[in-house]
């Protein structure tokens, strides 16, 4: 019964997100209502903007969140007749729901994701939180979105729901792209192969953290880029460039390393002419409002947390602010993240002479030993297997004339550049590696298969088979995982299915005067102890214009 209630509430949240998606789609006038996956993605992005704005004035408590989702559900009821194949949407949403059921969340969830989102449900924005712990400086818009899913009775157990909703939106969008009769063969193969990879690789949404969702959205963004270059209608191009711009900006607010994809977006702007792009922005006031509001909120929240416009880029940090992190500290963390990504350091270990190892490719040998022959190799084998499968299924004797646009070569060149940058700076797949590495294979395979004449009926049958197999694999893998999680003998063993376990943590309360308190956990992460957490020595606090500011002596 508890599982059924959890699922029904999740469905209500899904439809409420759809409601905001329809609203945002109408405001932008981009007319994507025929693709419910894009509607879901737009709805989540719109909700993130709401979370950004409201947190300056009020914490994301039960009442606010209930009002937000109630309004979204009303929007949905006014628009649900627009949805084509509502039963199919319900079916996919139900099938994918199993990925949300976890007993153990990802490691960063316990470290800082959970406490960051939880603090946003209990307090409006607080300034200088990075003085409590450096993790507060690691801004991600997803954590602000997560805090909106704090609900009565369920409390924080829907914090991972946005990951699942994004996954569902991406899957539904790719299915729509694959079966769209107006799409050319390249776009169909591109979207179907992407869909198949996602269903086989990213089966557990609660394990995504703040890294995987951005990469799934980048795959949607790349599809839109190719779609843009294949379009001839100017009005349609404008709609695509608005949608792709919103997705690209949103990915950047999830993780700063997605900034490199603005190079591809800049190519799109260059191709339509910068003057025409400025006209699009000026003429679409809601697009302009979103760009300004989202960017300003992102920058302000970053400065409020760490004193940096973008953390951890030292030259974008202001040391003269009362609460700001010292630049030396920002530089140290920047180097530490690089060491971690290159497998020179990790939980409980740091390689000898690590400062020199990250220079001149000395780290590559260690990276191959610690990382390549594990997670990276598994991903490589999966991508090669999928590529071979698609080449086998969709190659034929009948060839057609396939024109390779110069724009496609430029996009592929930029993807290669992003991949090289990823490898030399932060070569961990979770740190932005999945998307560009997959695209290195995906684009040429899709272009090659575009040379063949495919029977539409046979293509549709193969498409159905691949989607069916992908969904079966997704469900089977999660079913086996959940059964194993019941047999665990650690703190993550299922004791309150379908909810993940939250350990009881002992803590100390510290009074910083002026009715400002912080909390220090004893021998554990903060989890759900009172907020904010943790505490550091020499921490001071005061109120300025009714906002709490934390700083160090």
C-alpha positions in Angstrom: 0.0 0.0 0.0 2.8 2.4 0.9 4.4 1.7 -2.5 1.1 2.4 -4.3 0.7 5.8 -2.4 4.3 6.7 -3.2 3.7 5.9 -6.9 0.4 7.8 -7.1 2.0 10.9 -5.5 4.9 10.6 -8.0 2.4 10.6 -10.9 0.7 13.7 -9.5 4.2 15.4 -9.4 4.8 14.2 -13.0 1.6 15.8 -14.2 2.2 18.9 -12.3 5.6 19.2 -13.9 3.9 18.7 -17.3 1.6 21.6 -16.4 4.5 24.0 -15.9 6.0 22.6 -19.1 2.9 23.5 -21.0 2.9 27.0 -19.4 6.6 27.6 -20.2 6.2 26.3 -23.8 3.3 28.7 -24.4 5.1 31.6 -22.9 8.1 31.0 -25.2 5.8 30.3 -28.1 8.0 27.4 -29.4 5.1 25.0 -29.9 6.6 21.7 -28.6 3.4 20.5 -27.0 3.3 17.5 -29.4 6.5 16.2 -27.6 5.6 15.4 -24.0 9.2 14.7 -23.2 10.3 18.2 -24.1 7.3 19.5 -22.0 8.5 17.6 -19.0 12.1 19.0 -19.4 10.7 22.5 -19.8 8.5 22.1 -16.7 11.5 21.0 -14.6 13.6 24.0 -15.9 10.7 26.4 -15.1 10.4 24.9 -11.6 14.1 25.5 -11.1 13.7 29.1 -11.9 10.9 29.3 -9.4 13.1 27.7 -6.8 15.9 30.1 -7.6 13.7 33.2 -7.1 11.6 32.0 -4.1 14.6 31.0 -2.0 15.7 34.6 -1.6 12.4 35.3 0.3 11.2 32.1 1.8 12.4 28.6 2.6 10.9 25.8 0.5 8.6 24.5 3.2 5.6 22.2 2.9 3.1 24.9 2.3 5.0 26.7 -0.5 5.8 23.4 -2.3 2.2 22.2 -2.0 1.0 25.5 -3.5 3.5 25.3 -6.3 2.6 21.7 -7.3 -1.1 22.4 -7.0 -0.9 25.3 -9.4 1.1 23.1 -11.8 -1.5 20.4 -11.6 -4.2 22.9 -12.5 -2.1 23.9 -15.5 -2.0 20.2 -16.5 -5.8 19.7 -16.2 -6.2 22.7 -18.6 -3.8 21.2 -21.2 -3.9 17.4 -20.8 -6.1 17.0 -23.9 -3.2 18.2 -26.0 -1.1 15.1 -25.0 -1.1 12.5 -27.7 -1.0 8.8 -26.7 -1.6 9.6 -23.0 -1.8 5.9 -22.2 1.7 5.4 -23.7 3.0 8.3 -21.7 1.5 6.7 -18.5 3.0 3.3 -19.5 6.6 4.7 -19.9 6.3 6.7 -16.7 5.2 3.7 -14.8 7.9 1.4 -16.2 10.7 3.8 -15.5 9.4 4.5 -12.0 11.2 1.4 -10.7 14.5 3.3 -11.1 13.5 5.7 -8.3 13.3 2.9 -5.7 16.6 2.7 -4.0 17.8 1.8 -0.5 21.3 3.3 -1.1 21.7 6.7 -2.7 25.0 7.9 -4.2 27.9 8.9 -2.0 27.6 12.6 -2.5 24.0 12.5 -1.4 25.1 11.7 2.2 28.1 14.0 1.9 26.3 17.2 0.9 23.5 16.9 -1.6 20.9 15.9 1.0 21.9 18.5 3.6 22.1 21.3 1.0 18.6 20.6 -0.3 17.3 20.0 3.3 18.7 23.4 4.4 16.8 25.1 1.6 13.6 23.6 3.0 14.3 25.0 6.5 15.9 28.4 5.7 15.8 31.0 3.0 19.1 31.7 1.4 22.0 32.1 3.8 25.2 33.9 2.9 28.7 32.5 3.3 27.7 28.8 3.8 31.0 27.8 2.2 32.6 28.8 5.6 30.8 25.9 7.1 32.0 23.4 4.5 33.5 23.8 1.0 30.7 21.6 -0.4 28.3 24.5 -0.1 30.4 26.3 -2.7 29.7 23.6 -5.3 26.6 25.1 -6.8 24.1 23.0 -8.7 20.7 24.2 -9.8 19.4 20.6 -9.3 19.8 20.9 -5.5 17.5 23.9 -5.5 15.0 22.0 -7.6 15.2 19.0 -5.3 14.2 21.2 -2.3 10.8 21.9 -4.0 10.0 18.2 -3.6 9.9 18.4 0.2 6.3 17.3 0.9 4.1 16.6 3.9 4.2 13.0 5.1 6.9 12.0 2.5 9.3 14.7 3.8 12.5 14.4 1.8 11.9 11.1 0.2 11.1 12.7 -3.1 14.4 14.6 -3.3 15.6 12.2 -6.0 12.3 12.6 -8.0 13.7 15.3 -10.3 16.3 12.9 -11.6 13.7 10.3 -12.4 11.4 13.0 -14.0 14.3 14.2 -16.2 15.1 10.7 -17.2 11.4 10.1 -18.1 11.3 13.4 -20.1 14.5 12.5 -22.0 13.2 9.0 -22.8 9.8 10.3 -24.0 11.5 13.0 -26.1 13.8 10.5 -27.8 11.0 8.2 -28.5 9.1 11.0 -30.1 12.2 12.0 -32.2 12.7 8.4 -33.3 9.1 7.9 -34.6 8.6 11.3 -36.0 7.8 10.8 -39.7 9.0 14.4 -40.5 12.5 13.6 -39.2 15.1 12.4 -41.7 16.9 9.0 -41.2 20.0 10.5 -39.5 17.9 12.1 -36.8 15.9 8.9 -36.2 19.0 6.7 -35.9 20.7 9.3 -33.7 17.8 9.5 -31.3 17.1 5.8 -31.2 20.7 4.9 -30.5 20.8 7.5 -27.8 17.6 6.1 -26.2 19.0 2.6 -26.3 22.3 3.6 -24.7 20.4 5.5 -21.9 18.1 2.6 -21.1 21.0 0.2 -20.8 23.5 2.5 -19.0 21.6 4.8 -16.6 19.2 2.5 -14.9 19.1 3.9 -11.4 18.1 7.6 -11.2 18.9 8.1 -7.5 22.6 7.3 -8.4 22.8 10.2 -10.8 23.8 12.9 -8.4 24.1 16.2 -10.2 26.3 15.0 -13.0 24.3 12.5 -15.2 21.2 14.6 -15.8 23.2 17.3 -17.4 24.8 14.8 -19.7 21.4 13.3 -20.7 20.2 16.9 -21.5 23.4 17.5 -23.5 22.5 14.5 -25.8 19.1 16.2 -26.3 20.8 19.5 -27.0 23.1 17.9 -29.6 20.1 16.3 -31.3 18.5 19.8 -31.5 21.8 21.2 -33.0 21.7 18.7 -35.9 18.0 19.3 -36.3 18.6 23.0 -36.5 21.2 22.6 -39.3 18.8 20.4 -41.3 15.9 22.9 -41.1 15.2 25.3 -43.9 12.3 27.1 -42.3 13.5 30.3 -40.5 10.7 30.3 -38.0 11.4 26.7 -37.0 15.1 27.5 -36.6 14.2 30.3 -34.2 12.1 27.9 -32.0 14.9 25.4 -32.0 17.6 27.9 -31.0 15.4 29.1 -28.1 14.9 25.6 -26.8 18.5 24.6 -27.3 19.7 27.8 -25.6 17.6 27.2 -22.6 18.8 23.6 -22.3 22.5 24.6 -22.7 22.2 27.4 -20.1 20.5 25.0 -17.7 23.2 22.4 -18.1 25.8 25.0 -17.2 24.0 25.8 -13.9 24.0 22.1 -13.1 27.8 21.8 -13.5 30.2 24.5 -14.7 32.1 22.1 -17.0 29.1 22.2 -19.4 30.2 25.7 -20.4 32.1 24.2 -23.2 28.9 23.3 -25.1 28.3 27.1 -25.5 30.9 26.7 -28.3 28.4 24.6 -30.2 25.6 27.0 -29.4 27.8 29.9 -30.6 28.2 28.0 -33.9 24.4 28.0 -34.2 24.2 31.7 -33.5 27.0 32.4 -36.1 25.1 30.4 -38.7 21.9 32.5 -38.3 23.8 35.7 -37.9 24.3 37.5 -34.6 21.9 40.3 -35.5 19.1 37.9 -36.2 19.8 36.2 -32.8 19.6 39.5 -31.0 16.2 40.1 -32.7 15.0 36.7 -31.5 16.0 37.6 -27.9 14.4 41.1 -28.1 11.2 39.9 -29.8 10.7 37.0 -27.4 10.4 38.8 -24.1 9.9 35.6 -22.0 13.1 34.1 -23.5 14.9 37.3 -22.6 13.4 37.3 -19.1 14.4 33.7 -18.6 18.0 34.3 -19.7 18.4 37.4 -17.4 16.5 35.9 -14.4 18.3 32.5 -14.5 21.7 33.9 -15.1 21.4 36.7 -12.5 20.0 34.2 -9.9 22.8 31.7 -10.6 25.5 34.4 -10.3 24.0 35.9 -7.1 23.6 32.5 -5.4 27.2 31.6 -6.3 28.5 34.9 -4.8 26.3 34.5 -1.7 27.7 31.0 -1.1 31.4 31.4 -1.8 32.1 34.9 -3.0 32.8 33.6 -6.5 30.8 34.3 -9.7 31.8 30.8 -10.8 33.4 28.4 -8.3 36.2 27.2 -8.4 37.6 29.7 -10.9 40.0 31.9 -8.8 40.0 35.0 -10.9 36.2 35.1 -10.7 36.3 35.3 -6.9 36.0 38.4 -4.7 38.2 38.2 -1.6 37.1 41.5 -0.3 33.6 40.2 0.6 33.1 39.5 4.3 32.1 35.8 3.7 34.3 35.1 0.7 36.6 32.0 0.4 40.3 33.0 0.2 41.6 32.6 -3.3 44.3 30.3 -2.1 41.6 28.0 -0.7 39.7 28.1 -4.0 42.9 27.2 -5.9 43.6 24.3 -3.5 40.1 22.8 -4.1 40.4 23.3 -7.8 43.6 21.3 -7.8 42.0 18.7 -5.5 39.0 18.2 -7.9 41.5 17.6 -10.8 43.5 15.1 -8.7 40.3 13.3 -7.8 39.1 13.1 -11.4 42.5 11.8 -12.5 42.5 9.0 -9.9 45.5 10.5 -8.1 43.4 11.0 -5.0 40.1 9.7 -3.7 38.3 8.8 -0.5 41.0 8.1 2.0 44.0 8.2 -0.2 46.3 10.6 -2.1 49.1 9.5 -4.3 52.7 10.5 -3.4 53.9 13.6 -5.1 50.4 14.2 -6.4 51.0 17.9 -7.2 53.6 16.9 -9.8 51.7 13.9 -11.1 48.9 16.0 -12.5 51.4 17.8 -14.7 52.9 16.5 -18.0 50.6 13.5 -18.3 52.4 11.6 -15.4 48.9 10.8 -14.1 47.8 8.8 -17.2 49.5 5.6 -16.0 47.7 5.8 -12.7 44.4 6.7 -14.4 44.6 3.7 -16.6 45.3 1.4 -13.7 42.7 2.8 -11.3 39.9 4.0 -13.7 40.3 2.8 -17.3 40.2 -0.9 -16.5 37.0 -0.5 -14.6 34.2 2.0 -15.2 35.7 3.4 -18.4 36.3 0.1 -20.1 32.8 -1.1 -19.2 31.3 2.0 -20.8 33.5 1.6 -23.9 32.5 -2.0 -24.4 28.8 -1.1 -24.1 29.1 1.8 -26.7 31.0 -0.4 -29.1 28.4 -3.2 -28.7 25.5 -0.8 -29.3 27.3 0.6 -32.4 27.9 -2.9 -33.9 24.3 -3.8 -33.2 23.0 -0.8 -35.0 25.3 -1.3 -37.9 24.1 -4.9 -38.2 20.4 -4.0 -37.8 20.2 -0.9 -40.1 22.7 -1.5 -42.8 21.4 -2.7 -46.1 22.3 -3.2 -49.8 20.2 -0.3 -50.9 22.1 2.9 -50.7 21.1 6.5 -51.3 22.8 9.8 -51.7 23.6 11.2 -48.3 25.0 14.7 -48.1 27.4 15.4 -45.3 26.9 19.0 -44.3 30.0 21.0 -43.4 28.1 22.1 -40.3 28.0 18.5 -39.1 31.8 18.3 -39.4 32.2 21.5 -37.4 29.9 20.1 -34.6 31.8 16.8 -34.6 35.1 18.8 -34.3 33.8 20.7 -31.3 32.7 17.4 -29.7 36.2 16.1 -30.2 37.6 19.3 -28.6 35.3 18.9 -25.6 36.3 15.3 -25.3 40.0 16.1 -25.3 39.5 18.9 -22.8 37.5 16.5 -20.6 40.3 13.9 -20.7 43.1 16.3 -19.9 41.3 18.2 -17.1 38.8 15.9 -15.4 38.8 12.4 -17.0 36.0 10.8 -14.9 32.9 9.8 -16.8 30.6 11.3 -14.3 32.4 14.7 -14.7 30.9 15.2 -18.1 32.6 12.3 -19.9 29.6 10.1 -20.8 28.0 12.5 -23.3 31.0 13.6 -25.5 32.5 10.1 -25.5 29.3 8.5 -26.6 28.8 11.3 -29.3 32.2 10.4 -30.7 30.7 7.0 -31.8 27.1 8.1 -32.2 27.6 10.8 -34.8 29.6 8.8 -37.3 27.5 5.7 -36.9 24.3 7.7 -37.5 25.9 9.4 -40.6 27.0 6.1 -42.0 23.6 4.5 -41.6 22.0 7.5 -43.2 23.5 6.3 -46.5 21.2 3.3 -46.7 17.5 3.3 -47.8 15.6 1.8 -44.9 12.1 0.4 -45.3 9.9 2.5 -43.0 7.9 -0.5 -41.8 11.0 -2.6 -41.1 12.6 0.4 -39.3 9.5 0.8 -37.1 9.5 -2.9 -36.2 13.2 -2.8 -35.3 12.6 0.4 -33.3 9.8 -1.2 -31.3 12.1 -4.2 -30.6 14.9 -2.0 -29.4 12.7 0.1 -27.2 11.0 -3.1 -25.8 14.4 -4.7 -25.1 15.7 -1.6 -23.5 12.8 -1.3 -21.2 12.9 -5.0 -20.3 16.6 -4.6 -19.5 15.9 -1.5 -17.5 13.2 -3.2 -15.4 15.1 -6.5 -15.0 18.3 -4.8 -13.8 16.4 -2.7 -11.3 14.4 -5.6 -10.1 17.6 -7.6 -9.4 19.1 -4.6 -7.7 16.1 -4.1 -5.4 16.0 -7.8 -4.5 19.7 -7.6 -3.5 19.1 -4.4 -1.5 16.7 -6.3 0.7 19.5 -8.7 1.5 22.1 -6.1 2.4 23.5 -6.2 6.0 24.7 -2.6 6.3 22.9 0.7 7.1 21.5 0.8 3.6 19.4 -2.4 4.0 15.7 -1.8 3.1 13.9 -1.4 6.4 11.2 1.0 5.2 10.5 0.1 1.6 10.1 2.0 -0.8 12.0 4.7 1.1 15.8 4.9 1.4 17.3 4.7 4.8 18.4 7.8 6.8 20.6 7.0 9.7 20.3 8.6 13.1 23.2 11.0 13.7 24.2 12.5 17.0 25.2 16.1 16.9 26.2 19.1 18.9 24.5 22.5 18.8 26.6 25.6 18.5 25.2 29.0 19.4 26.8 31.8 17.3 24.8 34.5 19.1 22.0 36.7 17.6 19.8 33.6 17.7 21.9 31.9 15.0 22.7 28.3 15.5 24.7 25.7 13.5 25.0 22.0 14.1 28.0 19.6 14.2 27.6 15.9 13.5 29.6 13.4 15.6 31.5 10.9 13.5 29.2 11.0 10.5 27.8 13.1 7.6 25.1 15.7 8.4 22.2 13.7 7.0 18.9 15.1 8.4 20.1 16.8 11.6 19.1 20.4 12.1 20.4 22.9 9.5 22.7 24.4 8.7 25.4 21.8 9.2 28.3 21.3 9.8 30.3 23.6 12.2 33.9 24.8 11.8 36.1 26.5 14.4 36.4 30.3 14.2 33.0 30.5 12.5 31.1 33.7 13.1 27.7 34.9 12.0 25.5 38.0 12.0 22.3 39.3 10.4 22.4 41.9 7.7 19.0 43.1 6.5 17.4 39.9 7.9 19.8 37.6 6.1 22.2 35.4 8.0 25.9 35.9 7.0 28.5 33.3 8.0 32.1 34.3 8.0 35.5 33.5 9.6 37.6 35.5 12.0 
